Amino acid sequence: MKYSKELAQNYSANRSEYNDTDPMLFAELESVGLVGKRIIDIGCGDGSHAAWMVERGASQVIGADLNESMIALAKEKARNWNNLNFLLADGSKLPIASESMDRVVSNYVIHYFPQAILIFNEISRLLKDDGYFIGTFNITDVEKGFEYLYNQVMPIRLQHRHGSVMIKNLIKPREEIEQAIADSALIVLKELEINNLHSVVDESYPYKEYIRKQSVLMVLQRVRRSG
């Protein structure tokens, strides 16, 4: 999703209002280890998470995002560290060497990619042998007869004390996510359903009663390459 300059600034200014699930994401990242690691944050937004990783001891962090407005905000944070860099780039085709990353992180971004296989293939390509992906994203179940809604857009309202931000997610089926992970030489080490209180399907969506959006946190590992 493309953020206008105003939307990006609104989101960034109220970022602390949307951080319900950040502690779980950070805990899993610290569990697999981030000190001294090379990490890429796909869909880095305003760079808040990438900056946190550098502060906690990562040796290098790269943030990538498609949104010019977000990258502009993120680059303000990069001035404080020489091992923090940001790229304006599509997360499914990044200008980064294969097998060069110890960790790949992504916070509520996977559900923006029309083809899940492309982003998980890219994650797998970037990771070194036995490297980890730690990410949060939405999976949405639909009632029988409404399967045609898969990969269509649904409006999501991010609520905060001073108002809300409207964004758009794709309705991603579990089957597509699971198949993409399996086909990308990644294995699931952990999956947790998490309660994202400030992210809800907007009331304006006519099919709201026929879908169930759930937020998940996954820890994946790249299978060691043969030879």
Sequence and secondary structure as in RCSB ss.txt:
>XXXX:A:sequence
MKYSKELAQNYSANRSEYNDTDPMLFAELESVGLVGKRIIDIGCGDGSHAAWMVERGASQVIGADLNESMIALAK
EKARNWNNLNFLLADGSKLPIASESMDRVVSNYVIHYFPQAILIFNEISRLLKDDGYFIGTFNITDVEKGFEYLY
NQVMPIRLQHRHGSVMIKNLIKPREEIEQAIADSALIVLKELEINNLHSVVDESYPYKEYIRKQSVLMVLQRVRR
SG
>XXXX:A:secstr
    HHHHHHHHHTGGGG TTHHHHHHHHHHH  TT EEEEET TTSHHHHHHHHTT SEEEEEES HHHHHHHH
HHHTT TTEEEEE  TTS SS TT EEEEEEES GGG S HHHHHHHHHHHEEEEEEEEEEEEEEEE TT GGGT
TSEEEEEEEETTEEEEEEEE   HHHHHHHHHHTTEEEEEEEEE  TTEEE TT TTGGGEEEEEEEEEEEE   
  
